[in-house]
């Protein structure tokens, strides 16, 4: 579900930045862009990273097994991490927009 939200946000950003062939991916503390990526890769990076991270978390939690009383801890961790991914993606879009202006 969280990955779907990230994909929807990326799709909206793709519409917003459709005139740009490349988008900034990293900045120095001074605000200078250190490198950029083609727009599709730049916008797909965070959703793809989130999908890989969530998959790894689920595989590890299944392999490790949960102790009694911890049944909902993986869900809380995924929700918390999902909120972080959404926040990071929104900050990334804000920085892109700020840089392109």
Gaussian input, Z-matrix of N, CA and C with variables (Angstrom, degrees):
# hf/3-21g

backbone

0 1
 N
 C     1     B1
 C     2     B2     1     A1
 N     3     B3     2     A2     1     D1
 C     4     B4     3     A3     2     D2
 C     5     B5     4     A4     3     D3
 N     6     B6     5     A5     4     D4
 C     7     B7     6     A6     5     D5
 C     8     B8     7     A7     6     D6
 N     9     B9     8     A8     7     D7
 C    10    B10     9     A9     8     D8
 C    11    B11    10    A10     9     D9
 N    12    B12    11    A11    10    D10
 C    13    B13    12    A12    11    D11
 C    14    B14    13    A13    12    D12
 N    15    B15    14    A14    13    D13
 C    16    B16    15    A15    14    D14
 C    17    B17    16    A16    15    D15
 N    18    B18    17    A17    16    D16
 C    19    B19    18    A18    17    D17
 C    20    B20    19    A19    18    D18
 N    21    B21    20    A20    19    D19
 C    22    B22    21    A21    20    D20
 C    23    B23    22    A22    21    D21
 N    24    B24    23    A23    22    D22
 C    25    B25    24    A24    23    D23
 C    26    B26    25    A25    24    D24
 N    27    B27    26    A26    25    D25
 C    28    B28    27    A27    26    D26
 C    29    B29    28    A28    27    D27
 N    30    B30    29    A29    28    D28
 C    31    B31    30    A30    29    D29
 C    32    B32    31    A31    30    D30
 N    33    B33    32    A32    31    D31
 C    34    B34    33    A33    32    D32
 C    35    B35    34    A34    33    D33
 N    36    B36    35    A35    34    D34
 C    37    B37    36    A36    35    D35
 C    38    B38    37    A37    36    D36
 N    39    B39    38    A38    37    D37
 C    40    B40    39    A39    38    D38
 C    41    B41    40    A40    39    D39
 N    42    B42    41    A41    40    D40
 C    43    B43    42    A42    41    D41
 C    44    B44    43    A43    42    D42
 N    45    B45    44    A44    43    D43
 C    46    B46    45    A45    44    D44
 C    47    B47    46    A46    45    D45
 N    48    B48    47    A47    46    D46
 C    49    B49    48    A48    47    D47
 C    50    B50    49    A49    48    D48
 N    51    B51    50    A50    49    D49
 C    52    B52    51    A51    50    D50
 C    53    B53    52    A52    51    D51
 N    54    B54    53    A53    52    D52
 C    55    B55    54    A54    53    D53
 C    56    B56    55    A55    54    D54
 N    57    B57    56    A56    55    D55
 C    58    B58    57    A57    56    D56
 C    59    B59    58    A58    57    D57
 N    60    B60    59    A59    58    D58
 C    61    B61    60    A60    59    D59
 C    62    B62    61    A61    60    D60
 N    63    B63    62    A62    61    D61
 C    64    B64    63    A63    62    D62
 C    65    B65    64    A64    63    D63
 N    66    B66    65    A65    64    D64
 C    67    B67    66    A66    65    D65
 C    68    B68    67    A67    66    D66
 N    69    B69    68    A68    67    D67
 C    70    B70    69    A69    68    D68
 C    71    B71    70    A70    69    D69
 N    72    B72    71    A71    70    D70
 C    73    B73    72    A72    71    D71
 C    74    B74    73    A73    72    D72
 N    75    B75    74    A74    73    D73
 C    76    B76    75    A75    74    D74
 C    77    B77    76    A76    75    D75
 N    78    B78    77    A77    76    D76
 C    79    B79    78    A78    77    D77
 C    80    B80    79    A79    78    D78
 N    81    B81    80    A80    79    D79
 C    82    B82    81    A81    80    D80
 C    83    B83    82    A82    81    D81
 N    84    B84    83    A83    82    D82
 C    85    B85    84    A84    83    D83
 C    86    B86    85    A85    84    D84
 N    87    B87    86    A86    85    D85
 C    88    B88    87    A87    86    D86
 C    89    B89    88    A88    87    D87
 N    90    B90    89    A89    88    D88
 C    91    B91    90    A90    89    D89
 C    92    B92    91    A91    90    D90
 N    93    B93    92    A92    91    D91
 C    94    B94    93    A93    92    D92
 C    95    B95    94    A94    93    D93
 N    96    B96    95    A95    94    D94
 C    97    B97    96    A96    95    D95
 C    98    B98    97    A97    96    D96
 N    99    B99    98    A98    97    D97
 C   100   B100    99    A99    98    D98
 C   101   B101   100   A100    99    D99
 N   102   B102   101   A101   100   D100
 C   103   B103   102   A102   101   D101
 C   104   B104   103   A103   102   D102
 N   105   B105   104   A104   103   D103
 C   106   B106   105   A105   104   D104
 C   107   B107   106   A106   105   D105
 N   108   B108   107   A107   106   D106
 C   109   B109   108   A108   107   D107
 C   110   B110   109   A109   108   D108
 N   111   B111   110   A110   109   D109
 C   112   B112   111   A111   110   D110
 C   113   B113   112   A112   111   D111
 N   114   B114   113   A113   112   D112
 C   115   B115   114   A114   113   D113
 C   116   B116   115   A115   114   D114
 N   117   B117   116   A116   115   D115
 C   118   B118   117   A117   116   D116
 C   119   B119   118   A118   117   D117
 N   120   B120   119   A119   118   D118
 C   121   B121   120   A120   119   D119
 C   122   B122   121   A121   120   D120
 N   123   B123   122   A122   121   D121
 C   124   B124   123   A123   122   D122
 C   125   B125   124   A124   123   D123
 N   126   B126   125   A125   124   D124
 C   127   B127   126   A126   125   D125
 C   128   B128   127   A127   126   D126
 N   129   B129   128   A128   127   D127
 C   130   B130   129   A129   128   D128
 C   131   B131   130   A130   129   D129
 N   132   B132   131   A131   130   D130
 C   133   B133   132   A132   131   D131
 C   134   B134   133   A133   132   D132
 N   135   B135   134   A134   133   D133
 C   136   B136   135   A135   134   D134
 C   137   B137   136   A136   135   D135
 N   138   B138   137   A137   136   D136
 C   139   B139   138   A138   137   D137
 C   140   B140   139   A139   138   D138
 N   141   B141   140   A140   139   D139
 C   142   B142   141   A141   140   D140
 C   143   B143   142   A142   141   D141
 N   144   B144   143   A143   142   D142
 C   145   B145   144   A144   143   D143
 C   146   B146   145   A145   144   D144
 N   147   B147   146   A146   145   D145
 C   148   B148   147   A147   146   D146
 C   149   B149   148   A148   147   D147
 N   150   B150   149   A149   148   D148
 C   151   B151   150   A150   149   D149
 C   152   B152   151   A151   150   D150
 N   153   B153   152   A152   151   D151
 C   154   B154   153   A153   152   D152
 C   155   B155   154   A154   153   D153
 N   156   B156   155   A155   154   D154
 C   157   B157   156   A156   155   D155
 C   158   B158   157   A157   156   D156
 N   159   B159   158   A158   157   D157
 C   160   B160   159   A159   158   D158
 C   161   B161   160   A160   159   D159
 N   162   B162   161   A161   160   D160
 C   163   B163   162   A162   161   D161
 C   164   B164   163   A163   162   D162
 N   165   B165   164   A164   163   D163
 C   166   B166   165   A165   164   D164
 C   167   B167   166   A166   165   D165
 N   168   B168   167   A167   166   D166
 C   169   B169   168   A168   167   D167
 C   170   B170   169   A169   168   D168
 N   171   B171   170   A170   169   D169
 C   172   B172   171   A171   170   D170
 C   173   B173   172   A172   171   D171
 N   174   B174   173   A173   172   D172
 C   175   B175   174   A174   173   D173
 C   176   B176   175   A175   174   D174
 N   177   B177   176   A176   175   D175
 C   178   B178   177   A177   176   D176
 C   179   B179   178   A178   177   D177
 N   180   B180   179   A179   178   D178
 C   181   B181   180   A180   179   D179
 C   182   B182   181   A181   180   D180
 N   183   B183   182   A182   181   D181
 C   184   B184   183   A183   182   D182
 C   185   B185   184   A184   183   D183
 N   186   B186   185   A185   184   D184
 C   187   B187   186   A186   185   D185
 C   188   B188   187   A187   186   D186
 N   189   B189   188   A188   187   D187
 C   190   B190   189   A189   188   D188
 C   191   B191   190   A190   189   D189
 N   192   B192   191   A191   190   D190
 C   193   B193   192   A192   191   D191
 C   194   B194   193   A193   192   D192
 N   195   B195   194   A194   193   D193
 C   196   B196   195   A195   194   D194
 C   197   B197   196   A196   195   D195
 N   198   B198   197   A197   196   D196
 C   199   B199   198   A198   197   D197
 C   200   B200   199   A199   198   D198
 N   201   B201   200   A200   199   D199
 C   202   B202   201   A201   200   D200
 C   203   B203   202   A202   201   D201
 N   204   B204   203   A203   202   D202
 C   205   B205   204   A204   203   D203
 C   206   B206   205   A205   204   D204
 N   207   B207   206   A206   205   D205
 C   208   B208   207   A207   206   D206
 C   209   B209   208   A208   207   D207
 N   210   B210   209   A209   208   D208
 C   211   B211   210   A210   209   D209
 C   212   B212   211   A211   210   D210
 N   213   B213   212   A212   211   D211
 C   214   B214   213   A213   212   D212
 C   215   B215   214   A214   213   D213
 N   216   B216   215   A215   214   D214
 C   217   B217   216   A216   215   D215
 C   218   B218   217   A217   216   D216
 N   219   B219   218   A218   217   D217
 C   220   B220   219   A219   218   D218
 C   221   B221   220   A220   219   D219
 N   222   B222   221   A221   220   D220
 C   223   B223   222   A222   221   D221
 C   224   B224   223   A223   222   D222
 N   225   B225   224   A224   223   D223
 C   226   B226   225   A225   224   D224
 C   227   B227   226   A226   225   D225
 N   228   B228   227   A227   226   D226
 C   229   B229   228   A228   227   D227
 C   230   B230   229   A229   228   D228
 N   231   B231   230   A230   229   D229
 C   232   B232   231   A231   230   D230
 C   233   B233   232   A232   231   D231
 N   234   B234   233   A233   232   D232
 C   235   B235   234   A234   233   D233
 C   236   B236   235   A235   234   D234
 N   237   B237   236   A236   235   D235
 C   238   B238   237   A237   236   D236
 C   239   B239   238   A238   237   D237
 N   240   B240   239   A239   238   D238
 C   241   B241   240   A240   239   D239
 C   242   B242   241   A241   240   D240
 N   243   B243   242   A242   241   D241
 C   244   B244   243   A243   242   D242
 C   245   B245   244   A244   243   D243
 N   246   B246   245   A245   244   D244
 C   247   B247   246   A246   245   D245
 C   248   B248   247   A247   246   D246
 N   249   B249   248   A248   247   D247
 C   250   B250   249   A249   248   D248
 C   251   B251   250   A250   249   D249
 N   252   B252   251   A251   250   D250
 C   253   B253   252   A252   251   D251
 C   254   B254   253   A253   252   D252
 N   255   B255   254   A254   253   D253
 C   256   B256   255   A255   254   D254
 C   257   B257   256   A256   255   D255
 N   258   B258   257   A257   256   D256
 C   259   B259   258   A258   257   D257
 C   260   B260   259   A259   258   D258
 N   261   B261   260   A260   259   D259
 C   262   B262   261   A261   260   D260
 C   263   B263   262   A262   261   D261
 N   264   B264   263   A263   262   D262
 C   265   B265   264   A264   263   D263
 C   266   B266   265   A265   264   D264
 N   267   B267   266   A266   265   D265
 C   268   B268   267   A267   266   D266
 C   269   B269   268   A268   267   D267
 N   270   B270   269   A269   268   D268
 C   271   B271   270   A270   269   D269
 C   272   B272   271   A271   270   D270
 N   273   B273   272   A272   271   D271
 C   274   B274   273   A273   272   D272
 C   275   B275   274   A274   273   D273
 N   276   B276   275   A275   274   D274
 C   277   B277   276   A276   275   D275
 C   278   B278   277   A277   276   D276
 N   279   B279   278   A278   277   D277
 C   280   B280   279   A279   278   D278
 C   281   B281   280   A280   279   D279
 N   282   B282   281   A281   280   D280
 C   283   B283   282   A282   281   D281
 C   284   B284   283   A283   282   D282
 N   285   B285   284   A284   283   D283
 C   286   B286   285   A285   284   D284
 C   287   B287   286   A286   285   D285
 N   288   B288   287   A287   286   D286
 C   289   B289   288   A288   287   D287
 C   290   B290   289   A289   288   D288
 N   291   B291   290   A290   289   D289
 C   292   B292   291   A291   290   D290
 C   293   B293   292   A292   291   D291
 N   294   B294   293   A293   292   D292
 C   295   B295   294   A294   293   D293
 C   296   B296   295   A295   294   D294
 N   297   B297   296   A296   295   D295
 C   298   B298   297   A297   296   D296
 C   299   B299   298   A298   297   D297
 N   300   B300   299   A299   298   D298
 C   301   B301   300   A300   299   D299
 C   302   B302   301   A301   300   D300

   B1=1.4487
   B2=1.5321
   B3=1.3323
   B4=1.4698
   B5=1.5264
   B6=1.3224
   B7=1.4596
   B8=1.5282
   B9=1.3182
   B10=1.4694
   B11=1.5267
   B12=1.3242
   B13=1.4724
   B14=1.5258
   B15=1.3322
   B16=1.4689
   B17=1.5280
   B18=1.3230
   B19=1.4742
   B20=1.5281
   B21=1.3271
   B22=1.4686
   B23=1.5222
   B24=1.3245
   B25=1.4731
   B26=1.5313
   B27=1.3241
   B28=1.4692
   B29=1.5282
   B30=1.3040
   B31=1.4783
   B32=1.5356
   B33=1.3277
   B34=1.4656
   B35=1.5282
   B36=1.3222
   B37=1.4653
   B38=1.5206
   B39=1.3197
   B40=1.4595
   B41=1.5274
   B42=1.3257
   B43=1.4655
   B44=1.5287
   B45=1.3278
   B46=1.4670
   B47=1.5294
   B48=1.3321
   B49=1.4679
   B50=1.5387
   B51=1.3093
   B52=1.4669
   B53=1.5228
   B54=1.3353
   B55=1.4719
   B56=1.5319
   B57=1.3070
   B58=1.4638
   B59=1.5279
   B60=1.3228
   B61=1.4670
   B62=1.5234
   B63=1.3417
   B64=1.4601
   B65=1.5230
   B66=1.3238
   B67=1.4589
   B68=1.5272
   B69=1.3306
   B70=1.4696
   B71=1.5292
   B72=1.3275
   B73=1.4627
   B74=1.5253
   B75=1.3222
   B76=1.4624
   B77=1.5172
   B78=1.3325
   B79=1.4519
   B80=1.5131
   B81=1.3589
   B82=1.4580
   B83=1.5197
   B84=1.3149
   B85=1.4691
   B86=1.5197
   B87=1.3214
   B88=1.4601
   B89=1.5308
   B90=1.3302
   B91=1.4503
   B92=1.5184
   B93=1.3312
   B94=1.4643
   B95=1.5338
   B96=1.3193
   B97=1.4625
   B98=1.5194
   B99=1.3433
   B100=1.4640
   B101=1.5199
   B102=1.3297
   B103=1.4606
   B104=1.5221
   B105=1.3092
   B106=1.4624
   B107=1.5299
   B108=1.3196
   B109=1.4653
   B110=1.5243
   B111=1.3294
   B112=1.4643
   B113=1.5315
   B114=1.3218
   B115=1.4647
   B116=1.5323
   B117=1.3432
   B118=1.4745
   B119=1.5316
   B120=1.3118
   B121=1.4685
   B122=1.5264
   B123=1.3205
   B124=1.4657
   B125=1.5242
   B126=1.3242
   B127=1.4606
   B128=1.5328
   B129=1.3182
   B130=1.4661
   B131=1.5242
   B132=1.3268
   B133=1.4606
   B134=1.5300
   B135=1.3238
   B136=1.4655
   B137=1.5303
   B138=1.3371
   B139=1.4709
   B140=1.5346
   B141=1.3335
   B142=1.4654
   B143=1.5294
   B144=1.3244
   B145=1.4609
   B146=1.5299
   B147=1.3175
   B148=1.4674
   B149=1.5260
   B150=1.3162
   B151=1.4678
   B152=1.5297
   B153=1.3192
   B154=1.4690
   B155=1.5257
   B156=1.3267
   B157=1.4643
   B158=1.5252
   B159=1.3382
   B160=1.4610
   B161=1.5306
   B162=1.3158
   B163=1.4690
   B164=1.5270
   B165=1.3237
   B166=1.4741
   B167=1.5247
   B168=1.3261
   B169=1.4703
   B170=1.5276
   B171=1.3147
   B172=1.4627
   B173=1.5260
   B174=1.3249
   B175=1.4661
   B176=1.5229
   B177=1.3181
   B178=1.4696
   B179=1.5228
   B180=1.3355
   B181=1.4671
   B182=1.5277
   B183=1.3258
   B184=1.4613
   B185=1.5228
   B186=1.3231
   B187=1.4615
   B188=1.5242
   B189=1.3162
   B190=1.4598
   B191=1.5198
   B192=1.3118
   B193=1.4581
   B194=1.5227
   B195=1.3084
   B196=1.4657
   B197=1.5197
   B198=1.3106
   B199=1.4610
   B200=1.5212
   B201=1.3234
   B202=1.4656
   B203=1.5314
   B204=1.3328
   B205=1.4617
   B206=1.5165
   B207=1.3278
   B208=1.4630
   B209=1.5305
   B210=1.3181
   B211=1.4566
   B212=1.5216
   B213=1.3099
   B214=1.4598
   B215=1.5320
   B216=1.3119
   B217=1.4683
   B218=1.5230
   B219=1.3269
   B220=1.4675
   B221=1.5236
   B222=1.3225
   B223=1.4608
   B224=1.5294
   B225=1.3244
   B226=1.4719
   B227=1.5283
   B228=1.3206
   B229=1.4700
   B230=1.5278
   B231=1.3187
   B232=1.4676
   B233=1.5236
   B234=1.3233
   B235=1.4687
   B236=1.5244
   B237=1.3356
   B238=1.4663
   B239=1.5311
   B240=1.3156
   B241=1.4604
   B242=1.5199
   B243=1.3267
   B244=1.4638
   B245=1.5178
   B246=1.3342
   B247=1.4673
   B248=1.5219
   B249=1.3221
   B250=1.4752
   B251=1.5285
   B252=1.3268
   B253=1.4656
   B254=1.5269
   B255=1.3252
   B256=1.4662
   B257=1.5264
   B258=1.3301
   B259=1.4689
   B260=1.5296
   B261=1.3262
   B262=1.4723
   B263=1.5195
   B264=1.3266
   B265=1.4568
   B266=1.5309
   B267=1.3263
   B268=1.4670
   B269=1.5236
   B270=1.3276
   B271=1.4720
   B272=1.5242
   B273=1.3388
   B274=1.4637
   B275=1.5284
   B276=1.3312
   B277=1.4694
   B278=1.5261
   B279=1.3181
   B280=1.4638
   B281=1.5271
   B282=1.3343
   B283=1.4671
   B284=1.5305
   B285=1.3272
   B286=1.4663
   B287=1.5110
   B288=1.3215
   B289=1.4561
   B290=1.5289
   B291=1.3158
   B292=1.4688
   B293=1.5334
   B294=1.3335
   B295=1.4616
   B296=1.5273
   B297=1.3242
   B298=1.4642
   B299=1.5327
   B300=1.3236
   B301=1.4549
   B302=1.4742
   A1=111.09
   A2=115.12
   A3=119.27
   A4=109.88
   A5=116.59
   A6=120.03
   A7=110.26
   A8=116.79
   A9=120.70
   A10=110.46
   A11=117.44
   A12=121.36
   A13=110.02
   A14=116.73
   A15=120.31
   A16=111.21
   A17=117.15
   A18=120.80
   A19=110.83
   A20=116.99
   A21=120.28
   A22=110.01
   A23=116.91
   A24=119.92
   A25=111.17
   A26=116.95
   A27=120.90
   A28=110.78
   A29=116.74
   A30=120.96
   A31=110.63
   A32=116.39
   A33=120.55
   A34=109.96
   A35=116.42
   A36=120.41
   A37=111.29
   A38=117.80
   A39=120.98
   A40=110.50
   A41=116.45
   A42=120.64
   A43=110.21
   A44=116.22
   A45=120.88
   A46=111.50
   A47=117.04
   A48=120.96
   A49=112.34
   A50=118.28
   A51=121.42
   A52=114.11
   A53=118.35
   A54=120.59
   A55=112.72
   A56=117.44
   A57=121.60
   A58=110.89
   A59=116.57
   A60=120.52
   A61=110.90
   A62=116.80
   A63=122.78
   A64=109.09
   A65=115.29
   A66=120.71
   A67=109.57
   A68=116.89
   A69=119.66
   A70=110.85
   A71=114.99
   A72=120.52
   A73=112.63
   A74=116.98
   A75=119.80
   A76=108.71
   A77=115.46
   A78=121.93
   A79=110.01
   A80=115.99
   A81=121.33
   A82=107.89
   A83=117.29
   A84=120.85
   A85=111.27
   A86=117.57
   A87=121.80
   A88=112.04
   A89=117.42
   A90=121.62
   A91=113.78
   A92=117.27
   A93=120.63
   A94=110.14
   A95=115.60
   A96=120.76
   A97=109.00
   A98=116.87
   A99=120.25
   A100=112.10
   A101=117.52
   A102=119.99
   A103=109.42
   A104=113.85
   A105=120.63
   A106=108.65
   A107=114.82
   A108=120.43
   A109=108.61
   A110=117.17
   A111=118.85
   A112=109.83
   A113=116.89
   A114=121.80
   A115=113.65
   A116=120.61
   A117=118.53
   A118=113.01
   A119=116.58
   A120=120.11
   A121=110.47
   A122=116.50
   A123=120.58
   A124=111.31
   A125=116.92
   A126=120.43
   A127=112.56
   A128=117.93
   A129=121.17
   A130=112.47
   A131=117.82
   A132=120.82
   A133=112.55
   A134=118.27
   A135=120.74
   A136=111.65
   A137=120.50
   A138=117.87
   A139=113.04
   A140=117.62
   A141=120.20
   A142=110.98
   A143=116.72
   A144=120.57
   A145=110.33
   A146=116.98
   A147=120.91
   A148=110.65
   A149=117.43
   A150=120.92
   A151=110.83
   A152=116.58
   A153=120.40
   A154=111.24
   A155=116.72
   A156=121.16
   A157=110.96
   A158=117.28
   A159=120.47
   A160=111.36
   A161=116.59
   A162=120.08
   A163=110.71
   A164=115.95
   A165=120.02
   A166=110.68
   A167=116.90
   A168=119.91
   A169=110.80
   A170=117.18
   A171=120.19
   A172=112.04
   A173=116.48
   A174=120.21
   A175=110.54
   A176=116.86
   A177=120.98
   A178=110.73
   A179=116.93
   A180=118.76
   A181=111.36
   A182=117.74
   A183=120.51
   A184=111.16
   A185=116.39
   A186=120.46
   A187=111.29
   A188=117.22
   A189=121.22
   A190=111.55
   A191=116.86
   A192=120.41
   A193=110.24
   A194=116.13
   A195=121.08
   A196=109.57
   A197=114.83
   A198=120.18
   A199=109.09
   A200=117.69
   A201=119.61
   A202=110.85
   A203=115.76
   A204=120.86
   A205=113.46
   A206=117.25
   A207=121.08
   A208=112.33
   A209=117.49
   A210=120.58
   A211=113.48
   A212=118.23
   A213=120.39
   A214=112.93
   A215=117.49
   A216=119.63
   A217=111.91
   A218=118.31
   A219=119.53
   A220=110.69
   A221=117.20
   A222=120.53
   A223=110.70
   A224=117.33
   A225=120.72
   A226=111.01
   A227=116.61
   A228=120.23
   A229=110.89
   A230=117.11
   A231=120.81
   A232=110.52
   A233=117.69
   A234=120.64
   A235=110.79
   A236=116.91
   A237=120.53
   A238=110.56
   A239=116.71
   A240=120.21
   A241=110.74
   A242=116.68
   A243=120.30
   A244=111.43
   A245=117.01
   A246=120.79
   A247=110.75
   A248=116.21
   A249=120.14
   A250=110.00
   A251=117.49
   A252=120.46
   A253=111.65
   A254=117.43
   A255=120.67
   A256=109.97
   A257=116.99
   A258=120.61
   A259=111.25
   A260=116.56
   A261=120.29
   A262=110.83
   A263=116.75
   A264=119.52
   A265=110.92
   A266=117.53
   A267=120.35
   A268=111.70
   A269=117.21
   A270=120.13
   A271=110.17
   A272=116.78
   A273=120.19
   A274=110.79
   A275=117.15
   A276=120.27
   A277=111.07
   A278=117.26
   A279=121.32
   A280=110.48
   A281=116.51
   A282=119.99
   A283=111.49
   A284=117.17
   A285=119.76
   A286=110.13
   A287=116.19
   A288=119.84
   A289=111.54
   A290=116.03
   A291=120.89
   A292=111.04
   A293=116.37
   A294=120.92
   A295=111.64
   A296=117.06
   A297=120.65
   A298=112.89
   A299=117.77
   A300=119.96
   A301=112.27
   D1=-45.21
   D2=-179.55
   D3=-66.12
   D4=-38.35
   D5=178.12
   D6=-63.78
   D7=-36.05
   D8=176.80
   D9=-64.02
   D10=-42.47
   D11=176.86
   D12=-60.36
   D13=-43.88
   D14=178.69
   D15=-62.51
   D16=-39.02
   D17=178.63
   D18=-66.76
   D19=-39.48
   D20=178.11
   D21=-64.75
   D22=-43.20
   D23=177.27
   D24=-61.94
   D25=-39.97
   D26=178.13
   D27=-65.00
   D28=-38.64
   D29=178.53
   D30=-64.51
   D31=-42.18
   D32=177.05
   D33=-63.24
   D34=-42.70
   D35=178.48
   D36=-65.16
   D37=-35.21
   D38=177.72
   D39=-60.84
   D40=-39.32
   D41=176.72
   D42=-66.20
   D43=-41.59
   D44=-178.14
   D45=-66.24
   D46=-38.91
   D47=-175.38
   D48=-104.36
   D49=25.65
   D50=-173.62
   D51=-61.36
   D52=-21.38
   D53=179.94
   D54=-80.69
   D55=-11.39
   D56=-175.16
   D57=-97.76
   D58=129.37
   D59=177.16
   D60=-79.29
   D61=-35.32
   D62=-179.71
   D63=-127.73
   D64=147.51
   D65=179.04
   D66=-123.82
   D67=144.36
   D68=178.12
   D69=-63.52
   D70=143.75
   D71=179.41
   D72=-119.05
   D73=-23.58
   D74=-176.13
   D75=-149.89
   D76=145.37
   D77=-178.19
   D78=-129.93
   D79=148.35
   D80=169.56
   D81=-75.57
   D82=168.88
   D83=176.58
   D84=-63.10
   D85=-23.04
   D86=178.53
   D87=-77.11
   D88=-11.22
   D89=-179.00
   D90=98.30
   D91=-3.42
   D92=178.01
   D93=-75.37
   D94=140.30
   D95=179.06
   D96=-75.80
   D97=129.24
   D98=179.38
   D99=-92.84
   D100=-32.15
   D101=174.23
   D102=-160.68
   D103=158.83
   D104=179.84
   D105=-133.11
   D106=167.40
   D107=-179.46
   D108=-134.92
   D109=158.54
   D110=173.59
   D111=-55.71
   D112=143.17
   D113=-173.96
   D114=-49.31
   D115=-48.43
   D116=-178.90
   D117=-60.60
   D118=-39.22
   D119=179.86
   D120=-70.04
   D121=-42.71
   D122=-179.77
   D123=-60.66
   D124=-40.42
   D125=-177.33
   D126=-80.65
   D127=-24.76
   D128=179.96
   D129=-88.58
   D130=-11.14
   D131=-173.57
   D132=-60.09
   D133=-53.17
   D134=-175.98
   D135=-68.14
   D136=-44.96
   D137=175.62
   D138=-59.28
   D139=-39.53
   D140=179.06
   D141=-66.72
   D142=-42.66
   D143=178.25
   D144=-62.69
   D145=-40.51
   D146=178.37
   D147=-63.57
   D148=-44.78
   D149=-179.75
   D150=-60.86
   D151=-43.58
   D152=177.88
   D153=-64.37
   D154=-42.64
   D155=-179.21
   D156=-64.67
   D157=-46.21
   D158=179.54
   D159=-64.38
   D160=-39.09
   D161=177.71
   D162=-62.32
   D163=-45.25
   D164=178.87
   D165=-62.76
   D166=-41.59
   D167=179.20
   D168=-61.69
   D169=-43.64
   D170=-179.51
   D171=-67.01
   D172=-41.48
   D173=178.60
   D174=-63.33
   D175=-45.30
   D176=-179.46
   D177=-64.90
   D178=-42.54
   D179=-179.15
   D180=-66.38
   D181=-34.47
   D182=177.30
   D183=-71.30
   D184=-39.51
   D185=-178.40
   D186=-71.37
   D187=-37.49
   D188=-176.71
   D189=-79.24
   D190=-30.20
   D191=-176.32
   D192=76.67
   D193=151.59
   D194=-178.17
   D195=-110.49
   D196=142.95
   D197=175.69
   D198=-75.72
   D199=158.31
   D200=176.04
   D201=-56.26
   D202=135.54
   D203=-178.61
   D204=93.59
   D205=-7.07
   D206=-179.39
   D207=-108.23
   D208=15.80
   D209=-173.37
   D210=-59.96
   D211=-31.74
   D212=-176.33
   D213=-103.33
   D214=4.22
   D215=-177.30
   D216=-68.43
   D217=-35.82
   D218=179.68
   D219=-67.76
   D220=-36.68
   D221=177.77
   D222=-64.45
   D223=-43.91
   D224=177.97
   D225=-62.84
   D226=-39.46
   D227=179.18
   D228=-65.63
   D229=-41.73
   D230=179.68
   D231=-66.30
   D232=-41.14
   D233=178.13
   D234=-63.73
   D235=-44.34
   D236=179.61
   D237=-63.64
   D238=-45.97
   D239=179.41
   D240=-65.86
   D241=-36.43
   D242=176.94
   D243=-61.66
   D244=-40.74
   D245=176.96
   D246=-61.96
   D247=-38.39
   D248=177.86
   D249=-65.60
   D250=-43.84
   D251=178.49
   D252=-60.65
   D253=-43.20
   D254=178.79
   D255=-63.17
   D256=-44.04
   D257=179.47
   D258=-62.40
   D259=-43.78
   D260=179.30
   D261=-63.36
   D262=-41.35
   D263=179.67
   D264=-64.61
   D265=-41.85
   D266=178.83
   D267=-65.80
   D268=-38.56
   D269=175.78
   D270=-64.85
   D271=-40.14
   D272=177.70
   D273=-60.28
   D274=-44.97
   D275=178.24
   D276=-63.49
   D277=-39.48
   D278=178.61
   D279=-63.08
   D280=-44.09
   D281=178.78
   D282=-65.27
   D283=-38.92
   D284=176.66
   D285=-60.87
   D286=-48.50
   D287=-178.73
   D288=-62.14
   D289=-41.51
   D290=178.62
   D291=-62.79
   D292=-40.36
   D293=-179.54
   D294=-68.99
   D295=-39.47
   D296=-175.89
   D297=-75.64
   D298=-19.91
   D299=179.90
   D300=-72.83

